[in-house]
Amino acid sequence: MQRLQQRQQFEAVLAGATVARTAHFALHRCALDAGANGASRVTGPGSERPQALFAVQAPWIGAMVPKRWAKRAVTRNTIKRQIYAVA
């Protein structure tokens, strides 16, 4: 499983459909189109041409924890590590 790391990757996924939402979690998904060279391409927000944001054709996961839920960076990083460990 690959991890989202670039801001453009997170923006592309957040621009996609919301699959499920609870009080504390939201699950977004983004359909990837395989390009000619095997790289997955998706059009980023504010861009009309495809960008190679997802180089590997595999499941991707990204976690964001807002400051309003966890004020300290240590707490936010701990929550994200736990999410990645479960995935």
C-alpha positions, 0 to 999 in steps of 0.5 A: 500500500502506497502513502499519499505524500504530496499536496497535489495527491491529497487535493486530487483525492479530496476533489473526488467522491466522498464514500462515507462520512462519520462525525470523526472520519471521512473516506474519499476516493479517486478513480485512477486511469492507467496511462500508456506507460503504466503510470496512473494519471488524474487531473488535479484541481485547477488543471485541465491536463493530466498529471502523473500524481500516482506513479504506482498502480496500487492502493493509496492511503492518506491520513489528515488530522486537523488541529481542531481535533488534536492541538499538539503535533505529537498527538496528530502524528500519533493518530496518523501512525495508528491509522497507517498501522491499521491499514 
